[in-house]
Amino acid sequence: MIKIRLPNGDVMEFDSPVTPRDIASKVSKRLEREGIAAIVNDKLWDFERPVESNARVEIITLDHERAPEVYRHTMAHIMAQAVVRLFGEDNVRLGIGPIIKNGFYYDFEILNGKITEEDLPKIEEEMKKIIKEDLKIERFELPKDEAVKFMEERGQVYKVELIKDLEDEMVSFYKQGEFVDLCRGPHLPSTGIVKHFKLLSLAGAYWRGDERNPMLQRIYGTAFARKKDLDDYLNMLEEAKKRDHRKLGPKLDLFMIDTDIAPGMPFFLPKGSIVLNELMNFSRELHKDAGYVEVITPLVMNVKLWHQSGHWDHYKENMYFTEKEDTMYAIKPMNCPGHILIFKSKSVSYRDLPVRMFEFGKVHRYERSGVLHGLLRVRSFTQDDAHIFCTPDQIEEEIIGVIKLIDRIYSPFGFTYRAELSTMPEDHMGEEATWRRAESALKSALDSIGLEYRIAEGEGAFYGPKIDFMIKDSLGREWQCATVQLDFLMPERFDVNYIGPDNKEHRVVMIHRAIYGSIERFFGILIEHYAGAFPTWLAPVQVVIIPISDKHIEYAKKVAKKLDEDGIRVEIDSRRETLGYRIRDNQMKKVPYMFILGDREAENEKVSVRTRHGRETKDVDLDEFVQKIREEIKERRRTLSFDE
């Protein structure tokens, strides 16, 4: 008998292999009608694929959180089928077609010709036909040698390469109408179930991500079970385009990137430097409060350090090197070894622990040109990096302290966030008991704070479990920024110890953590989060003074001097342009406050205040304004005082 355990604890018994569809029909006709796939022993499973042994089974409907993994994967196959129909079976070589966050893609090589942007609507129309045909999707398997022959006969050289690399003896395929593709699955039962999709863009992609391989064409798309969800997502993408930091950053004079001179290495202009410094000053203030000491470590260090740390063996391809006086040096990709050297520079007692070491450390990591993306994916960046050296008994308390600090730093920006706890992978270092103890400490810390989190089983780093923090911006997009990692490897490699109460050496516990993550990346996220309209405390120019005519410039200078003395960043816009033009231009520059100064203001020694949102307040006493704005800045408010 095959025993099937359902999510509610009920157990069904069957005397032969049973499909999820059969299981669903025993529960209710509605579940059978609405089911599209299943989770069998935590693995996604086709609705019509037999379950051959005892298992835990959950039926997936279109409302299930994992349903998009199934229907977007199917949509990738529908797209590939459409491309083959349009360009000809003998003319299309298929690459891979996986799901990605919020969508899917498929890679193609067109032997005689190429796919253009103008082809995307044609491909969409053909996909709609395939959906309307409601083709049954069937899974079948072939022995590996037969699978190779099967794809060789079809001229699918990339599929042949993939099959040869598989360790499985049996290889799975999926068939829908005339189209057959190598795939692990699972897929929808037919092509007609999900109808709401959109092809988004066309890009180049090296086969298997290797620059030595042929360049294929990649089509990106997305799909949703409901039209409203698709429309909402497409609207969000349109809004995201308007907020793209790669366009807004240079437009607002925040940063520039010279792809000829320093690809992936941003130049921060005066206004951008102000924002970065404000972010760092804010962070420094809270780190001091939390008991951290700030250090600075060298940018260039002898490669023997990176041999010892393991980076030479595992990360060499992503590092930059230089040689002087017959000695090889590395430009640091990470700050941890430098902090370890500082910790080891003197004997440390258990009474001295924890030691919380903090650095705004500039690091360099080689990223392929094709993946560089504004400030979000760079080769040179600054980490708000910290390492906590503590005893095993202090882990939970220190993790709680880090989470509280993360909350204090994220709060002024208006981000909501969640956490993800990644546990021990199969390929791990250290004793399992040590891992379980560390995982338990991380869980207890998260539970005590009451923070929402999910567990990513087996996804920890090989050197220790970790917590990643995903922040949600104003468009609902998630970004991974903060991370907290327990490390068993570095203390072993560097023999990092402390003197215990027994006067003997004990291995220290090392906690890695960053909160902004990369300050450059966090800056890019903020630009898009605020659409460039930073709150006053972060704004590069907090007040711009606009004298109506030349005769008001002297009063404008007097007002500017007062603001500057009170620590408010101010500029005077006395260009020979119309008043309306200057107001609109400074609104476009996202300046929080504008002073419009004319005869009335000069005579009464007042100011007329206009916010970037267009709200006006006339005859404001300058001292009153300064008091309000200084309070707004000090409290790091997200809203403008004169908009309230």
ABEGO torsion letter per residue (X at the ends): XBBBBBAAGBBBBBABBBBAAAAAAAABAAAAAABABBBBGGBBBBAABBBABBBBBBBBBAABAAAAAAAAAAAAAAAAAAAAAAAEAAABBBBBBBBBBGBBBBBBBBABEBBBAAAAAAAAAAAAAAAAAGBBBBBBBBBAAAAAAAAAAAGBAAAAAAAAABABABBBBBBBEABBBBBAOBBBABAAABABBBBABBBBBBBGGBAABBBBBBBBBBBBABAAAAAAAAAAAAAAAAABAAAAAAAAGABBBBAAABBGBBBBBAAAAAAAAAAAAAAAAAAAAAGBBBBBBBABBBAAAAAAAGAAAAAAAABBBBBBGGBBBBBBABAAAAAAAAAAABBBBAAAOBBBBBBBBBBBBBBBAAABBEAABBABBBBBBBBBBBBAAAAAAAAAAAAAAAAAAAAAAGBBBBBBBBBBBABBBEBAAAAAAAAAAAAAAAAAAGBBBBBBBGABBAAEBBBBBBBBBAAGBBBBBBBBBBBAAAAAAAGBBBBBAAGBBBBBBBBBBBAAEBAAAAAAAAAAAAGGBBBAAABABABBBBBABAAAAAAAAAAAAAAAAAGBBBBBBABBBBAAAAAAAAAAAGBABBBBBBAAAAAAGBBBBBBAAGBBBBGBBAAAAAAAAAAAAAAGBABBAAAX
